[in-house]
Amino acid sequence: MVHALSLWLLVAGFFGAGLFNAIGTSATQSDFARWGYPRWWSFLTGGLEIVSAVLITFPASRMIGLALGAAIISAAVSTVLRHCDLSHLVPLGVFVALIALAETLS
């Protein structure tokens, strides 16, 4: 039960974050630019987050999706720590906990 819940929360979280980043509002693009990435980087990040959500959905590709998700979140944590943008750490921490839980129970 906990395993299934953590997986579906990850799917919903990555899909939602992916849509948000892929839409690329001016505020999102400004954040990426402030962190030293090109403004279009939000589209790439969003696409990868959506791919991660889809991969996690299917048991055959779940571990690849979790690994991709972990890489995305690791890069995000590194970015916000490097730029002392600590307001983003809480949601990233939730992703880290869910990924750890999903991988531990797999």
TORZA-967450 format. One line per field, with one value per atom (N, C-alpha, C, O, CB): residue number from 1; z, x, y; residue in one letter; atom name. Coordinates in nm, 4 decimals, padded with zeros to 6 digits. Glycine has a CB too. Layout:
BEGIN
pos: NUM  ...
Z: Z  ...
X: X  ...
Y: Y  ...
code: A  ...
site: CA  ...
***
This chain:
BEGIN
pos: 1  1  1  1  1  2  2  2  2  2  3  3  3  3  3  4  4  4  4  4  5  5  5  5  5  6  6  6  6  6  7  7  7  7  7  8  8  8  8  8  9  9  9  9  9  10  10  10  10  10  11  11  11  11  11  12  12  12  12  12  13  13  13  13  13  14  14  14  14  14  15  15  15  15  15  16  16  16  16  16  17  17  17  17  17  18  18  18  18  18  19  19  19  19  19  20  20  20  20  20  21  21  21  21  21  22  22  22  22  22  23  23  23  23  23  24  24  24  24  24  25  25  25  25  25  26  26  26  26  26  27  27  27  27  27  28  28  28  28  28  29  29  29  29  29  30  30  30  30  30  31  31  31  31  31  32  32  32  32  32  33  33  33  33  33  34  34  34  34  34  35  35  35  35  35  36  36  36  36  36  37  37  37  37  37  38  38  38  38  38  39  39  39  39  39  40  40  40  40  40  41  41  41  41  41  42  42  42  42  42  43  43  43  43  43  44  44  44  44  44  45  45  45  45  45  46  46  46  46  46  47  47  47  47  47  48  48  48  48  48  49  49  49  49  49  50  50  50  50  50  51  51  51  51  51  52  52  52  52  52  53  53  53  53  53  54  54  54  54  54  55  55  55  55  55  56  56  56  56  56  57  57  57  57  57  58  58  58  58  58  59  59  59  59  59  60  60  60  60  60  61  61  61  61  61  62  62  62  62  62  63  63  63  63  63  64  64  64  64  64  65  65  65  65  65  66  66  66  66  66  67  67  67  67  67  68  68  68  68  68  69  69  69  69  69  70  70  70  70  70  71  71  71  71  71  72  72  72  72  72  73  73  73  73  73  74  74  74  74  74  75  75  75  75  75  76  76  76  76  76  77  77  77  77  77  78  78  78  78  78  79  79  79  79  79  80  80  80  80  80  81  81  81  81  81  82  82  82  82  82  83  83  83  83  83  84  84  84  84  84  85  85  85  85  85  86  86  86  86  86  87  87  87  87  87  88  88  88  88  88  89  89  89  89  89  90  90  90  90  90  91  91  91  91  91  92  92  92  92  92  93  93  93  93  93  94  94  94  94  94  95  95  95  95  95  96  96  96  96  96  97  97  97  97  97  98  98  98  98  98  99  99  99  99  99  100  100  100  100  100  101  101  101  101  101  102  102  102  102  102  103  103  103  103  103  104  104  104  104  104  105  105  105  105  105  106  106  106  106  106
Z: 00.0000  00.0000  00.0000  -00.0816  00.1208  00.0935  00.1020  -00.0265  -00.0771  00.2263  -00.0782  -00.2006  -00.3172  -00.3907  -00.2328  -00.3339  -00.4436  -00.4284  -00.5267  -00.4491  -00.3066  -00.2825  -00.3164  -00.3795  -00.1366  -00.2748  -00.3051  -00.4556  -00.5067  -00.2353  -00.5268  -00.6723  -00.7394  -00.8272  -00.7285  -00.6995  -00.7631  -00.7264  -00.8072  -00.7249  -00.6056  -00.5695  -00.6545  -00.6965  -00.4188  -00.6794  -00.7655  -00.9087  -00.9708  -00.7649  -00.9599  -01.0957  -01.1045  -01.1968  -01.1357  -01.0092  -01.0101  -00.9932  -01.0610  -00.8985  -00.9026  -00.8775  -00.9969  -01.0347  -00.7598  -01.0570  -01.1734  -01.2931  -01.3679  -01.2106  -01.3106  -01.4226  -01.4042  -01.4983  -01.4373  -01.2832  -01.2552  -01.2691  -01.3313  -01.1150  -01.2109  -01.2220  -01.3670  -01.4132  -01.1343  -01.4387  -01.5796  -01.6622  -01.7459  -01.6356  -01.6387  -01.7106  -01.6773  -01.7658  -01.6768  -01.5498  -01.5057  -01.5726  -01.6235  -01.3526  -01.5722  -01.6344  -01.7870  -01.8501  -01.5939  -01.8462  -01.9922  -02.0455  -02.1552  -02.0365  -01.9672  -02.0073  -02.0107  -02.0957  -01.9107  -01.9182  -01.9209  -01.9037  -01.9886  -02.0479  -01.7946  -01.7681  -01.7591  -01.7446  -01.6371  -01.7674  -01.7613  -01.6256  -01.6178  -01.7869  -01.5187  -01.3870  -01.3814  -01.3248  -01.2780  -01.4396  -01.4428  -01.5239  -01.4812  -01.5008  -01.6403  -01.7241  -01.6556  -01.6704  -01.8598  -01.5815  -01.5071  -01.3983  -01.3765  -01.4453  -01.3290  -01.2274  -01.2905  -01.2385  -01.1583  -01.4022  -01.4683  -01.5127  -01.4991  -01.5890  -01.5654  -01.6088  -01.4883  -01.4963  -01.6844  -01.3767  -01.2554  -01.2031  -01.1445  -01.1456  -01.2248  -01.1799  -01.2808  -01.2588  -01.1546  -01.3900  -01.4864  -01.6034  -01.6820  -01.4169  -01.6161  -01.7280  -01.8352  -01.8058  -01.6807  -01.9596  -02.0633  -02.0328  -01.9670  -02.2042  -02.0803  -02.0523  -02.1026  -02.0420  -02.1159  -02.2113  -02.2670  -02.1846  -02.2102  -02.4087  -02.0867  -02.0067  -01.9322  -01.9020  -01.9068  -01.9029  -01.8337  -01.9213  -01.8691  -01.7955  -02.0531  -02.1430  -02.1400  -02.1357  -02.2871  -02.1423  -02.1353  -02.0013  -01.9970  -02.1557  -01.8935  -01.7604  -01.7507  -01.7008  -01.6521  -01.7987  -01.7961  -01.8755  -01.8313  -01.8497  -01.9919  -02.0735  -02.0030  -02.0049  -02.2063  -01.9411  -01.8688  -01.7482  -01.7170  -01.8231  -01.6814  -01.5675  -01.6132  -01.5461  -01.4935  -01.7258  -01.7785  -01.8211  -01.7956  -01.8970  -01.8854  -01.9241  -01.7994  -01.7984  -02.0042  -01.6957  -01.5701  -01.5150  -01.4728  -01.4658  -01.5148  -01.4653  -01.5446  -01.4871  -01.4722  -01.6768  -01.7617  -01.7346  -01.7236  -01.9123  -01.7239  -01.6986  -01.5631  -01.5511  -01.7056  -01.4623  -01.3294  -01.3310  -01.2534  -01.2262  -01.4176  -01.4248  -01.4580  -01.4047  -01.5283  -01.5449  -01.5919  -01.5180  -01.5095  -01.7424  -01.4646  -01.3877  -01.4648  -01.4052  -01.3439  -01.5945  -01.6725  -01.6821  -01.6966  -01.8120  -01.6741  -01.6869  -01.5587  -01.5584  -01.7996  -01.4509  -01.3263  -01.2727  -01.2318  -01.2214  -01.2721  -01.2156  -01.2985  -01.2434  -01.2080  -01.4292  -01.5147  -01.4839  -01.4744  -01.6659  -01.4686  -01.4345  -01.2997  -01.2843  -01.4354  -01.2009  -01.0687  -01.0757  -01.0104  -00.9671  -01.1552  -01.1696  -01.2391  -01.1982  -01.2497  -01.3437  -01.4122  -01.3167  -01.3111  -01.5383  -01.2424  -01.1450  -01.0390  -01.0006  -01.0791  -00.9919  -00.8911  -00.9479  -00.8778  -00.8413  -01.0742  -01.1372  -01.1506  -01.1263  -01.2754  -01.1892  -01.2023  -01.0671  -01.0570  -01.2591  -00.9640  -00.8309  -00.7750  -00.7083  -00.7350  -00.8013  -00.7563  -00.8184  -00.7502  -00.7920  -00.9470  -01.0148  -00.9577  -00.9406  -01.1671  -00.9286  -00.8728  -00.7332  -00.7016  -00.8681  -00.6498  -00.5140  -00.5215  -00.4498  -00.4323  -00.6079  -00.6249  -00.6692  -00.6193  -00.7265  -00.7626  -00.8128  -00.7037  -00.6857  -00.9286  -00.6296  -00.5297  -00.4113  -00.3502  -00.4800  -00.3788  -00.2719  -00.3169  -00.2405  -00.2296  -00.4410  -00.4936  -00.4974  -00.4794  -00.6339  -00.5209  -00.5313  -00.4062  -00.4060  -00.6513  -00.2996  -00.1704  -00.1868  -00.1198  -00.1033  -00.2744  -00.2980  -00.2190  -00.2760  -00.4517  -00.0880  00.0019  00.0018  00.0537  00.1392  -00.0540  -00.0573  -00.1405  -00.1230  -00.1122  -00.2296  -00.3142  -00.2488  -00.3038  -00.4459  -00.1346  -00.0743  -00.0171  -00.0185  00.0337  00.0327  00.0919  -00.0121  00.0112  00.1548  -00.1264  -00.2239  -00.2789  -00.3071  -00.3384  -00.2936  -00.3397  -00.2370  -00.2733  -00.3679  -00.1083  -00.0024  -00.0062  00.0215  00.1326  -00.0405  -00.0545  -00.1681  -00.1537  -00.0807  -00.2805  -00.3920  -00.3505  -00.3832  -00.5126  -00.2798  -00.2350  -00.1472  -00.1656  -00.1577  -00.0529  00.0376  -00.0388  -00.0126  00.1458  -00.1318  -00.2092  -00.2992  -00.3123  -00.2939  -00.3604  -00.4443  -00.3588  -00.3966  -00.5182  -00.2440  -00.1542  -00.1100  -00.1083  -00.0308  -00.0745  -00.0313  -00.1443  -00.1230  00.0196  -00.2628  -00.3772  -00.4143  -00.4458  -00.4977  -00.4109  -00.4471  -00.3391  -00.3700  -00.4719  -00.2139  -00.1044  -00.1077  -00.0804  00.0289  -00.1407  -00.1386  -00.2695  -00.2787  -00.1093  -00.3711  -00.5002  -00.4963  -00.5960  -00.6128
X: 00.0824  00.0000  00.0865  00.0661  -00.0936  00.1850  00.2737  00.3561  00.3792  00.3674  00.3998  00.4792  00.3986  00.4469  00.5272  00.2757  00.1914  00.1618  00.1628  00.0602  00.1357  00.1078  00.2291  00.2151  00.0665  00.3481  00.4688  00.4926  00.5343  00.5917  00.4662  00.4835  00.3868  00.4267  00.4643  00.2606  00.1621  00.1831  00.1558  00.0222  00.2313  00.2657  00.3827  00.3851  00.3009  00.4792  00.5914  00.5442  00.5846  00.6983  00.4589  00.4072  00.3347  00.3585  00.3117  00.2471  00.1717  00.2655  00.2501  00.0651  00.3623  00.4556  00.5431  00.5583  00.5421  00.6012  00.6869  00.6052  00.6504  00.7624  00.4859  00.4037  00.3609  00.3656  00.2801  00.3195  00.2782  00.3937  00.3798  00.2194  00.5079  00.6262  00.6708  00.7127  00.7417  00.6612  00.6991  00.6112  00.6605  00.6932  00.4803  00.3894  00.4198  00.4243  00.2430  00.4403  00.4694  00.5964  00.5987  00.4840  00.7018  00.8276  00.8167  00.8730  00.9410  00.7445  00.7326  00.6505  00.6761  00.6694  00.5515  00.4746  00.5671  00.5529  00.3550  00.6611  00.7662  00.7170  00.7419  00.8401  00.6477  00.6053  00.7282  00.8404  00.5215  00.7075  00.8205  00.8905  01.0124  00.7728  00.8145  00.8762  00.9646  01.0739  00.7686  00.9179  00.9966  01.1234  01.2316  00.9142  01.1108  01.2271  01.3243  01.4456  01.1842  01.2733  01.3591  01.4368  01.5546  01.2755  01.3700  01.4402  01.5560  01.6676  01.3429  01.5297  01.6356  01.7494  01.8664  01.5793  01.7158  01.8186  01.8981  02.0200  01.7541  01.8294  01.8975  01.9956  02.0987  01.7938  01.9624  02.0498  02.1606  02.2411  01.9677  02.1652  02.2735  02.2410  02.3297  02.3924  02.1169  02.0759  02.0111  01.9592  01.9782  02.0137  01.9415  01.7912  01.7423  01.9701  01.7195  01.5753  01.5001  01.4003  01.5164  01.5449  01.4780  01.5020  01.4399  01.5239  01.5907  01.6234  01.5006  01.4925  01.7351  01.4055  01.2840  01.2048  01.1414  01.1958  01.2076  01.1367  01.2010  01.1307  01.1361  01.3337  01.4046  01.3779  01.3479  01.5560  01.3888  01.3640  01.2221  01.2000  01.3880  01.1260  00.9867  00.9651  00.8943  00.8970  01.0258  01.0150  01.0724  01.0123  01.0857  01.1879  01.2494  01.1651  01.1559  01.3905  01.1042  01.0177  00.8947  00.8526  00.9742  00.8375  00.7222  00.7630  00.6901  00.6595  00.8781  00.9283  00.9488  00.9136  01.0614  01.0050  01.0248  00.8915  00.8810  01.0956  00.7896  00.6571  00.6009  00.5466  00.5601  00.6142  00.5622  00.6389  00.5782  00.5725  00.7708  00.8510  00.8185  00.8149  00.9997  00.7952  00.7617  00.6267  00.6044  00.7604  00.5382  00.4039  00.4064  00.3261  00.3214  00.4971  00.4997  00.6053  00.7207  00.5261  00.5675  00.6627  00.7905  00.8981  00.5954  00.7809  00.8985  01.0028  01.1218  00.8562  00.9593  01.0531  01.0662  01.1279  01.0098  01.0084  01.0022  01.1399  01.1600  00.9278  01.2342  01.3665  01.4390  01.5104  01.4522  01.4208  01.4810  01.4169  01.4860  01.4638  01.2850  01.2151  01.2569  01.2735  01.0667  01.2742  01.3195  01.4622  01.4944  01.3120  01.5473  01.6857  01.6882  01.7624  01.7709  01.6073  01.5993  01.5455  01.5981  01.5094  01.4417  01.3865  01.4881  01.4974  01.2647  01.5643  01.6677  01.7746  01.8227  01.7328  01.8119  01.9110  01.8574  01.9297  01.9509  01.7307  01.6689  01.6667  01.7034  01.5252  01.6240  01.6129  01.7516  01.7696  01.5363  01.8492  01.9866  02.0393  02.1009  02.0800  02.0147  02.0579  01.9850  02.0444  02.0329  01.8574  01.7802  01.8290  01.8435  01.6315  01.8544  01.9050  02.0399  02.0648  01.9166  02.1265  02.2579  02.2459  02.3174  02.3404  02.1555  02.1360  02.0869  02.1425  02.0376  01.9825  01.9270  02.0221  02.0238  01.7919  02.1006  02.2002  02.3126  02.3575  02.2588  02.3574  02.4652  02.4245  02.5076  02.5052  02.2960  02.2474  02.1734  02.1103  02.1566  02.1811  02.1176  01.9700  01.9202  02.1923  01.9023  01.7598  01.6818  01.6193  01.7250  01.6872  01.6414  01.4908  01.4441  01.6854  01.4143  01.2689  01.2274  01.1171  01.2025  01.3129  01.2825  01.3193  01.2880  01.3549  01.3839  01.4313  01.3201  01.3324  01.5292  01.2132  01.1061  01.0423  01.0359  00.9988  00.9945  00.9372  01.0397  01.0062  00.8761  01.1635  01.2670  01.2905  01.3140  01.3982  01.2842  01.2985  01.1880  01.2114  01.3000  01.0679  00.9559  00.9852  00.9638  00.8219  01.0338  01.0700  01.1790  01.1706  01.1173  01.2796  01.3885  01.3326  01.3671  01.4966  01.2475  01.1895  01.1044  01.1126  01.1049  01.0238  00.9390  01.0211  00.9899  00.8402  01.1251  01.2119  01.2808  01.2860  01.3174  01.3333  01.3999  01.3026  01.3372  01.4581  01.1823  01.0811  01.0438  01.0338  00.9565  01.0233  00.9859  01.0973  01.0708  00.9510  01.2213  01.3329  01.3592  01.3966  01.4595  01.3403  01.3616  01.2600  01.2937  01.3549  01.1363  01.0291  01.0187  00.9402  00.8967  01.0971  01.0896  01.1649  01.1687  01.1441
Y: -00.1198  00.0000  00.1258  00.2157  00.0000  00.1321  00.2487  00.2604  00.3702  00.2381  00.1453  00.1445  00.2009  00.2871  00.0021  00.1523  00.1997  00.3486  00.4226  00.1199  00.3920  00.5334  00.6196  00.7244  00.5556  00.5759  00.6540  00.6615  00.7654  00.5926  00.5519  00.5524  00.6484  00.7250  00.4119  00.6456  00.7334  00.8786  00.9674  00.6914  00.9045  01.0426  01.0923  01.2080  01.0526  01.0042  01.0414  01.0683  01.1666  00.9307  00.9807  00.9995  01.1336  01.2115  00.8830  01.1602  01.2859  01.4058  01.5074  01.2855  01.3930  01.5026  01.5337  01.6499  01.4702  01.4298  01.4531  01.5026  01.5893  01.3243  01.4475  01.4919  01.6377  01.7170  01.4015  01.6716  01.8099  01.9079  02.0132  01.8201  01.8726  01.9591  01.9691  02.0752  01.9058  01.8567  01.8574  01.9491  02.0247  01.7177  01.9425  02.0331  02.1780  02.2634  02.0012  02.2053  02.3415  02.3941  02.5062  02.3465  02.3123  02.3551  02.3604  02.4499  02.2607  02.2650  02.2614  02.3788  02.4285  02.1297  02.4229  02.5405  02.6616  02.7495  02.5650  02.6650  02.7662  02.9086  02.9942  02.7566  02.9340  03.0717  03.1617  03.1131  03.0800  03.2894  03.3826  03.3729  03.3880  03.5278  03.3480  03.3336  03.2094  03.2132  03.3267  03.1003  02.9770  02.9964  02.9562  02.8615  03.0576  03.0819  03.1774  03.1627  03.1380  03.2741  03.3673  03.2951  03.3232  03.4800  03.2007  03.1206  03.0442  03.0461  03.0221  02.9772  02.9009  02.9924  02.9568  02.8245  03.1098  03.2055  03.2558  03.2711  03.3249  03.2814  03.3288  03.2231  03.2563  03.3643  03.0970  02.9883  02.9580  02.8675  02.8625  03.0320  03.0148  02.9231  02.8901  02.9624  02.8820  02.7965  02.8824  02.9901  02.6848  02.8354  02.9090  02.9068  02.8149  02.8484  03.0069  03.0152  02.8926  02.8538  03.1409  02.8305  02.7139  02.5878  02.4847  02.6916  02.5947  02.4763  02.4232  02.3042  02.5091  02.5116  02.4672  02.3698  02.2781  02.5887  02.3884  02.2979  02.1589  02.0579  02.3541  02.1540  02.0267  01.9581  01.8388  02.0481  02.0330  01.9777  01.9238  01.8134  02.0841  02.0022  01.9583  01.8307  01.7401  02.0671  01.8241  01.7026  01.5809  01.4735  01.7223  01.5975  01.4861  01.4438  01.3251  01.5245  01.5405  01.5070  01.4289  01.3346  01.6349  01.4672  01.3942  01.2539  01.1580  01.4699  01.2405  01.1079  01.0221  00.9041  01.1201  01.0804  01.0070  00.9578  00.8426  01.0959  01.0433  01.0041  00.8866  00.7923  01.1228  00.8928  00.7849  00.6550  00.5485  00.8235  00.6632  00.5433  00.4808  00.3584  00.5771  00.5620  00.5102  00.4394  00.3466  00.6240  00.4821  00.4242  00.2753  00.1988  00.4979  00.2340  00.0958  00.0143  00.0563  00.0914  -00.1014  -00.1831  -00.2179  -00.2229  -00.3108  -00.2417  -00.2815  -00.1704  -00.1983  -00.3232  -00.0453  00.0662  00.1480  00.2545  00.1563  00.0980  00.1750  00.2130  00.3274  00.0964  00.1205  00.1508  00.2572  00.3410  00.0226  00.2540  00.3566  00.4925  00.5939  00.3204  00.4931  00.6166  00.6717  00.7927  00.5938  00.5831  00.6276  00.6822  00.7814  00.5117  00.6169  00.6647  00.8013  00.8906  00.5621  00.8173  00.9466  01.0529  01.1640  00.9366  01.0190  01.1125  01.1514  01.2680  01.0528  01.0530  01.0815  01.1745  01.2635  00.9503  01.1547  01.2425  01.3850  01.4816  01.1880  01.3975  01.5302  01.6004  01.7175  01.5187  01.5295  01.5896  01.6209  01.7227  01.4958  01.5347  01.5625  01.6916  01.7736  01.4451  01.7088  01.8314  01.9531  02.0596  01.8208  01.9368  02.0482  02.0854  02.2035  02.0128  01.9849  02.0115  02.0807  02.1775  01.8802  02.0313  02.0923  02.2381  02.3249  02.0129  02.2640  02.3999  02.4932  02.6015  02.3999  02.4527  02.5442  02.5632  02.6701  02.4921  02.4617  02.4791  02.5723  02.6577  02.3424  02.5556  02.6395  02.7868  02.8757  02.5927  02.8111  02.9488  02.9945  03.1002  02.9624  02.9146  02.9481  02.9850  03.0755  03.0643  02.9158  02.9384  02.8332  02.7438  02.9318  02.8463  02.7415  02.7199  02.6185  02.7726  02.8109  02.7932  02.6725  02.6207  02.9181  02.6275  02.5120  02.3790  02.2734  02.5248  02.3818  02.2575  02.1700  02.0475  02.2891  02.2289  02.1475  02.0558  01.9351  02.2377  02.1073  02.0146  01.9148  01.7998  02.0925  01.9592  01.8661  01.7563  01.6410  01.9408  01.7920  01.6924  01.5884  01.4708  01.7598  01.6318  01.5374  01.4401  01.3197  01.6128  01.4913  01.4036  01.3042  01.1858  01.4870  01.3512  01.2631  01.1516  01.0349  01.3436  01.1865  01.0866  00.9856  00.8656  01.1551  01.0324  00.9410  00.8487  00.7303  01.0206  00.9027  00.8189  00.7131  00.5961  00.9054  00.7542  00.6586  00.5499  00.4318  00.7310  00.5898  00.4933  00.3986  00.2778  00.5656  00.4514  00.3674  00.2704  00.1544  00.4543  00.3172  00.2291  00.1250  00.0118  00.3112  00.1617  00.0685  -00.0443  -00.1595  00.1411  -00.0119  -00.1118  -00.1899  -00.2843  -00.0443  -00.1515  -00.2231  -00.3532  -00.4254  -00.1368
code: M  M  M  M  M  V  V  V  V  V  H  H  H  H  H  A  A  A  A  A  L  L  L  L  L  S  S  S  S  S  L  L  L  L  L  W  W  W  W  W  L  L  L  L  L  L  L  L  L  L  V  V  V  V  V  A  A  A  A  A  G  G  G  G  G  F  F  F  F  F  F  F  F  F  F  G  G  G  G  G  A  A  A  A  A  G  G  G  G  G  L  L  L  L  L  F  F  F  F  F  N  N  N  N  N  A  A  A  A  A  I  I  I  I  I  G  G  G  G  G  T  T  T  T  T  S  S  S  S  S  A  A  A  A  A  T  T  T  T  T  Q  Q  Q  Q  Q  S  S  S  S  S  D  D  D  D  D  F  F  F  F  F  A  A  A  A  A  R  R  R  R  R  W  W  W  W  W  G  G  G  G  G  Y  Y  Y  Y  Y  P  P  P  P  P  R  R  R  R  R  W  W  W  W  W  W  W  W  W  W  S  S  S  S  S  F  F  F  F  F  L  L  L  L  L  T  T  T  T  T  G  G  G  G  G  G  G  G  G  G  L  L  L  L  L  E  E  E  E  E  I  I  I  I  I  V  V  V  V  V  S  S  S  S  S  A  A  A  A  A  V  V  V  V  V  L  L  L  L  L  I  I  I  I  I  T  T  T  T  T  F  F  F  F  F  P  P  P  P  P  A  A  A  A  A  S  S  S  S  S  R  R  R  R  R  M  M  M  M  M  I  I  I  I  I  G  G  G  G  G  L  L  L  L  L  A  A  A  A  A  L  L  L  L  L  G  G  G  G  G  A  A  A  A  A  A  A  A  A  A  I  I  I  I  I  I  I  I  I  I  S  S  S  S  S  A  A  A  A  A  A  A  A  A  A  V  V  V  V  V  S  S  S  S  S  T  T  T  T  T  V  V  V  V  V  L  L  L  L  L  R  R  R  R  R  H  H  H  H  H  C  C  C  C  C  D  D  D  D  D  L  L  L  L  L  S  S  S  S  S  H  H  H  H  H  L  L  L  L  L  V  V  V  V  V  P  P  P  P  P  L  L  L  L  L  G  G  G  G  G  V  V  V  V  V  F  F  F  F  F  V  V  V  V  V  A  A  A  A  A  L  L  L  L  L  I  I  I  I  I  A  A  A  A  A  L  L  L  L  L  A  A  A  A  A  E  E  E  E  E  T  T  T  T  T  L  L  L  L  L  S  S  S  S  S
site: N  CA  C  O  CB  N  CA  C  O  CB  N  CA  C  O  CB  N  CA  C  O  CB  N  CA  C  O  CB  N  CA  C  O  CB  N  CA  C  O  CB  N  CA  C  O  CB  N  CA  C  O  CB  N  CA  C  O  CB  N  CA  C  O  CB  N  CA  C  O  CB  N  CA  C  O  CB  N  CA  C  O  CB  N  CA  C  O  CB  N  CA  C  O  CB  N  CA  C  O  CB  N  CA  C  O  CB  N  CA  C  O  CB  N  CA  C  O  CB  N  CA  C  O  CB  N  CA  C  O  CB  N  CA  C  O  CB  N  CA  C  O  CB  N  CA  C  O  CB  N  CA  C  O  CB  N  CA  C  O  CB  N  CA  C  O  CB  N  CA  C  O  CB  N  CA  C  O  CB  N  CA  C  O  CB  N  CA  C  O  CB  N  CA  C  O  CB  N  CA  C  O  CB  N  CA  C  O  CB  N  CA  C  O  CB  N  CA  C  O  CB  N  CA  C  O  CB  N  CA  C  O  CB  N  CA  C  O  CB  N  CA  C  O  CB  N  CA  C  O  CB  N  CA  C  O  CB  N  CA  C  O  CB  N  CA  C  O  CB  N  CA  C  O  CB  N  CA  C  O  CB  N  CA  C  O  CB  N  CA  C  O  CB  N  CA  C  O  CB  N  CA  C  O  CB  N  CA  C  O  CB  N  CA  C  O  CB  N  CA  C  O  CB  N  CA  C  O  CB  N  CA  C  O  CB  N  CA  C  O  CB  N  CA  C  O  CB  N  CA  C  O  CB  N  CA  C  O  CB  N  CA  C  O  CB  N  CA  C  O  CB  N  CA  C  O  CB  N  CA  C  O  CB  N  CA  C  O  CB  N  CA  C  O  CB  N  CA  C  O  CB  N  CA  C  O  CB  N  CA  C  O  CB  N  CA  C  O  CB  N  CA  C  O  CB  N  CA  C  O  CB  N  CA  C  O  CB  N  CA  C  O  CB  N  CA  C  O  CB  N  CA  C  O  CB  N  CA  C  O  CB  N  CA  C  O  CB  N  CA  C  O  CB  N  CA  C  O  CB  N  CA  C  O  CB  N  CA  C  O  CB  N  CA  C  O  CB  N  CA  C  O  CB  N  CA  C  O  CB  N  CA  C  O  CB  N  CA  C  O  CB  N  CA  C  O  CB  N  CA  C  O  CB  N  CA  C  O  CB  N  CA  C  O  CB  N  CA  C  O  CB  N  CA  C  O  CB  N  CA  C  O  CB  N  CA  C  O  CB  N  CA  C  O  CB  N  CA  C  O  CB  N  CA  C  O  CB  N  CA  C  O  CB  N  CA  C  O  CB  N  CA  C  O  CB  N  CA  C  O  CB  N  CA  C  O  CB  N  CA  C  O  CB  N  CA  C  O  CB  N  CA  C  O  CB
***
